[in-house]
Amino acid sequence: MDINLGEKLKSLRKKRDLTQEQLAEYLGVSFQAVSKWETNAAYPDISLFPILANFYGVTTDELLGVDVTKAKEKVQAYIEEINSLQLRWKDEETIALCRKACLEFPGNQELMFNLAVQLRWFSDGSPESYDEPIAICKKILEDCTDTELRTSVTVTLVGCYHGKDDKATALEYAEKLPLTGYSRQVIIGSFALKEGKEGLTYAQWLIKYFYELLTKNIEVYADVNCRNPEQKMPFEDRIAIIDQILQLQSIIYGDNMCDQHFDAYEYNRIIAACYLLMERQDEMFDYLERAFVHAEKYAAYKDSDEYTSLMLRGITAEPHSRWSRSPFEDMLDRFTEQERYDAVRNDPRFVSLLERVTARVG
């Protein structure tokens, strides 16, 4: 920090029309000490800084030459640049910028949190890669008094411990989070605390928010990715539930689903995989074709497009950069790497679909 504390102290004293002797008497120090402060020959004892700040009616930051407004603006500029890099999946650049910002503003909890989030977001998936973001989050929680930030940090800790496959600790932190019924979203929405156009937009945002929350839990219940060995649900029931998610998605988003075409692609692909495991290849190809159509529609929408459904009309869709890769890349990897498709690999319909997917990736 480049400051001239002596000049600052001298200027403040003269504004109060005080002599060095008068100031020294007020503070209970010698006038020689005041003289040394004002010539930068010595600095006041650290315990005197709050007293000097109060005496002159300034903050300690102002006393030390810190421009609080400019500092806040610089922090915000860092956060905006960090978000921009993240959206473009510039992992190394994003993390490097976070570290630079934290060095410039040590102890700034918002910047520390951004570093933790990026380290988790761009983790290589190894258990040890989550150690640093966990340590940062715990450091923030030691003295953070901002309720919203504490909640966000706790959610990040849940994600980190889940990534380490430490579900017990993840659950321990998750249970510290506020109940849904007492969340900001529920309270503001239930009491209609936002009015006019802002209130209508907030209601639309809540519809989108709770749709995503609902469908994610339906996915868990149906075990759509077949990760829960305790789930004994027949494929027919799983397919029926996922089809119901697609119906709900259509009700909320209508035909012009924009970014939701990515989820629709995944739901149709999962149903196709279920039919493949059931050796019902005709139905499998029907749903793979539907998945391909949604992949095309996902690729076609513009980031500035708005939903046109009755419920979400006028709300801007999520940008493509929210996802690290396209559904075509996802489909190509699955078609070429997963053994389940060996059963249909020579089928002309599969060959044709694989060619179309490859062409879109290339």
Number of C-alpha atoms within 10 A of each C-alpha: 7 7 11 13 19 20 14 16 21 18 13 18 18 11 10 11 11 13 14 19 16 14 19 17 12 10 15 9 12 14 17 12 16 24 17 14 19 22 15 15 11 14 16 16 7 8 8 12 17 13 13 19 18 12 15 14 12 13 16 15 12 13 20 18 15 15 12 12 9 10 12 11 12 15 19 14 13 19 18 12 15 24 15 14 17 20 17 14 18 13 18 14 13 24 21 14 18 25 17 15 22 21 13 13 15 12 12 14 21 16 23 22 23 24 26 25 24 20 23 22 18 16 17 11 13 11 15 11 17 23 16 15 25 23 12 19 24 15 15 21 16 9 10 14 10 10 9 11 16 19 16 15 26 23 17 23 26 23 23 30 21 17 19 18 13 14 16 12 16 21 14 12 17 18 12 11 14 11 8 10 10 10 12 12 16 14 13 16 18 11 8 14 11 14 10 8 9 11 15 14 17 18 20 17 17 16 16 17 12 13 15 13 11 12 17 13 11 16 16 14 14 22 17 19 10 14 9 12 7 8 12 11 12 10 17 12 11 20 21 13 18 21 16 14 20 17 12 14 20 16 13 19 20 18 13 17 24 27 26 19 24 21 18 25 25 20 22 24 22 22 26 25 24 22 21 19 15 13 13 13 18 13 17 22 20 15 21 23 18 18 27 22 15 24 24 19 18 24 18 11 18 14 14 11 17 18 21 17 17 12 17 20 15 14 17 15 18 16 15 19 14 12 14 10 11 17 25 24 15 13 22 18 12 13 18 12 11 9 10 13 16 12 12 15 15 10 11 10 14 16 13 11 17 18 13 15 21 15 10 16 14 8
